[in-house]
Amino acid sequence: MAKFLYNGIHMDYLQYSKEYLMNTYNHIPVVFTKGKGCKLYDVSDKEYLDFTSGIGVMALGHGNEKWTAAVEAQLKKLVHTSNIVLNVPVLELAKKITEISNMSKVFFSNSGTETNEGAIKLARKYSFDKYGKGRSTIITLDRSFHGRTMAALEATGEDELHKYFYPFPEGFRHIDITVESLEKAVDSSVCAIMIEAIQGEGGVNPLSREFVNKVFEIAEKNDILVICDEVQCGLGRTGKLFGFNNYDVHPDIISVAKALGGGLPIGAILCNKKLENTFNYGDHGSTFGGNPVCAAGAIEILNQISDKKFLENVAEKGKFVKEFFKNKSFKNIKEVRGVGLMIGIEIKGKASDAQRKAFENGLLVLTAGRNNVVRLLPPLIISKEELEKGLNIIYKTVESM
Ligand SMILES: Cc1ncc(COP(=O)(O)O)c(C=O)c1O
């Protein structure tokens, strides 16, 4: 195994990873030390093009100067207080995020899965308050991904991820993504339907307009809440502020995380007016949620991402990707899909093999689906030249497999 020279010392970090880290990730064999924009540098200073954004987190790329300055300034002032008191960045962030999302109130958490746990609790409490016990079922979709903690994992529509971990919390109903399955699944026990407008981990699957419209139509008719999990497809990724903005709908609850922190852990449950007084003292909480340092960074992220021109630019780069693949011939590629800079390339071979080969060619990509989709989530600030370079690498890599 390769030994690296780092700070003048030879270290075998890859061996460390085998010895000390639990085996939850099949790591790509690389150890990074720094990043700038869309580029990452390993311990030997080799450069890689990052088409992962740390799985949809580094929307503004690595080393964004304004974000760094905001975080640094807050680090020097106040790092943590607790939520029994208030701090300035979290109040400013609460105002900003509810205004730009057209929502009423927000609760801050630390990760996507924790945010979804809170969203599930919020939906159930709303229903309990209004209808009493027994109306607590949440409908979720085949191939969805909502996180790794027990309720969010049970909400996730992928049996393979469940098999060792029973028993799960009750009250989730997984359905195929068809109008018929949806209609069949709705009964008087249902309090919410949870969707990703564009599924990420499940293989980059944009939901059809017909299906999304039906979700909202059924929900409205039956006072069922719609939760949009925007952890991956939200915050500018698709060229709109939220993934659901690609459809003419507005949910009752939005969960966001990933890109909101710019690399620091923060998530947010946003709710509309109907739910603004559902949670009361003691119903939910978090020690770190709304941490002033994460919040200071998040304000800067939202300032940049919610800018109209910024979003138009992402949408334009999304079109560029579509154009790139339009006139290409495919041998190993089955389909290219996605919205904005959330791109899935379904291939005939194993996506993990393509990922390793792309890495050898200097490009970091993700996999998705059932190891049949190469997923690209480049930083949203990527230049057209970098985008074209990365697309050429992945196209050639897959087609030469
Ligand atoms: C749509 C969606 N929801 C929830 C999560 C879980 O987020 P986290 O890993 O921050 O807990 C993810 C992570 O990939 C996701 O894509």
The ligand as a MOL file (V3000), in Angstrom:
LIG
                    3D

  0  0  0     0  0            999 V3000
M  V30 BEGIN CTAB
M  V30 COUNTS 16 16 0 0 0
M  V30 BEGIN ATOM
M  V30 1 C -32.6390 13.0340 0.3420 0
M  V30 2 C -31.7900 12.7420 1.5400 0
M  V30 3 N -32.3410 12.7730 2.7500 0
M  V30 4 C -31.6240 12.5420 3.8670 0
M  V30 5 C -30.2880 12.2370 3.7970 0
M  V30 6 C -29.5060 11.9740 5.0480 0
M  V30 7 O -28.6640 13.0340 5.3000 0
M  V30 8 P -27.4670 12.8930 6.3640 0
M  V30 9 O -26.4680 11.9770 5.7650 0
M  V30 10 O -26.9680 14.3040 6.5400 0
M  V30 11 O -28.0480 12.3610 7.6100 0
M  V30 12 C -29.6600 12.1810 2.5420 0
M  V30 13 C -28.2510 11.8360 2.4160 0
M  V30 14 O -27.7310 11.4860 1.4090 0
M  V30 15 C -30.4340 12.4380 1.3840 0
M  V30 16 O -29.8970 12.4040 0.1660 0
M  V30 END ATOM
M  V30 BEGIN BOND
M  V30 1 1 1 2
M  V30 2 1 2 3
M  V30 3 2 2 15
M  V30 4 2 3 4
M  V30 5 1 4 5
M  V30 6 1 5 6
M  V30 7 2 5 12
M  V30 8 1 6 7
M  V30 9 1 7 8
M  V30 10 2 8 9
M  V30 11 1 8 10
M  V30 12 1 8 11
M  V30 13 1 12 13
M  V30 14 1 12 15
M  V30 15 2 13 14
M  V30 16 1 15 16
M  V30 END BOND
M  V30 END CTAB
M  END
